[in-house]
Structure formats: C-alpha cells, structure tokens
Amino acid sequence: MNVLLNGGTGFIGSYTAVGLMAAGHRTMIADNLANSSSAVIERLERLMGPRRRWLTPYRTPARRQSISAPGAAATCSI
C-alpha cells in the first residue's frame, strides 16, 4: 500500500515511518521539519534510501502574533 505520512521526521512520526516500511508499505513523508533533527533524517535515509524518494519538505504559514496587551480581553471579529 502507498502511504503518505504527514510529520514523519519527528519523534513519533519517524518510528511510524520505520514501522510502515518494515510492514512493506511504500511510505512518503511530508514534513515542515520544524520538530526534526538532521540525525533522524540521516537514520531514516539509511533505512529508506535517498531522501529525495521519500521526503517532501514543505513550509507552513507563519503563525499570527497576538496584538493584544497582556491581560487584555481577547476580541474576535468575523
């Protein structure tokens, strides 16, 4: 089976990716690499082959910063 794993280079995702590969699934990882380390990616490369075959890095939109003062009531307008 083909599997797309979102967040597969983090702690839990990397173990999931290895388990899926061990079970014989073709695994593709999409990750923004925010919670991963180069050591994890290198270990996955040793197990899964060159990263260009299984890793698709992507960017996430920037988080909005709160503009209210600390302690101020939050407001929302739609």
C-alpha positions as CSV (number, residue, x, y, z in Angstrom):
1,M,0.0,0.0,0.0
2,N,1.1,3.6,-0.7
3,V,1.1,5.7,2.5
4,L,1.5,9.5,2.9
5,L,2.8,10.2,6.4
6,N,2.5,13.8,7.5
7,G,5.1,14.8,10.1
8,G,7.2,11.7,9.6
9,T,10.5,13.1,10.7
10,G,9.6,14.0,14.3
11,F,9.9,11.6,17.2
12,I,6.6,9.6,16.8
13,G,6.4,10.1,13.0
14,S,9.9,8.6,12.4
15,Y,9.0,5.4,14.4
16,T,5.7,5.2,12.4
17,A,7.6,5.6,9.1
18,V,10.0,2.8,10.0
19,G,7.2,0.5,11.1
20,L,5.3,1.2,7.9
21,M,8.4,0.4,5.8
22,A,9.0,-2.8,7.8
23,A,5.4,-3.9,7.1
24,G,6.1,-3.5,3.4
25,H,4.3,-0.2,2.7
26,R,5.7,2.3,0.3
27,T,5.9,5.4,2.5
28,M,6.2,9.0,1.5
29,I,6.8,11.6,4.2
30,A,5.6,15.2,4.1
31,D,7.1,17.4,6.9
32,N,7.9,21.0,7.6
33,L,11.0,19.8,9.5
34,A,10.1,22.1,12.5
35,N,10.4,19.3,15.1
36,S,13.0,17.1,13.5
37,S,16.8,16.8,13.6
38,S,19.3,16.0,11.0
39,A,20.2,12.8,12.9
40,V,16.7,11.5,12.5
41,I,16.7,12.2,8.8
42,E,20.1,10.6,8.3
43,R,18.9,7.4,10.2
44,L,15.7,7.3,8.0
45,E,17.9,7.7,4.9
46,R,19.9,4.6,5.9
47,L,16.7,2.6,6.3
48,M,14.6,4.0,3.5
49,G,17.2,5.1,0.9
50,P,17.9,8.6,-0.6
51,R,15.6,11.2,0.9
52,R,14.5,12.6,-2.5
53,R,12.5,9.4,-2.9
54,W,10.5,9.6,0.4
55,L,10.8,13.2,1.9
56,T,8.8,16.2,0.7
57,P,9.6,19.2,2.8
58,Y,7.0,22.0,2.9
59,R,6.5,25.4,4.6
60,T,3.7,26.2,6.9
61,P,2.1,29.6,7.0
62,A,3.6,31.9,9.6
63,R,1.7,31.9,12.9
64,R,-0.2,35.1,13.7
65,Q,1.2,37.0,16.6
66,S,-1.1,38.3,19.3
67,I,-1.5,42.0,19.1
68,S,-3.4,42.4,22.4
69,A,-1.7,43.6,25.5
70,P,-1.1,41.0,28.3
71,G,-4.2,40.7,30.4
72,A,-6.4,42.4,27.8
73,A,-9.6,40.8,26.8
74,A,-9.4,38.9,23.6
75,T,-11.8,40.0,20.8
76,C,-12.7,38.3,17.6
77,S,-14.4,39.8,14.5
78,I,-15.6,37.8,11.6
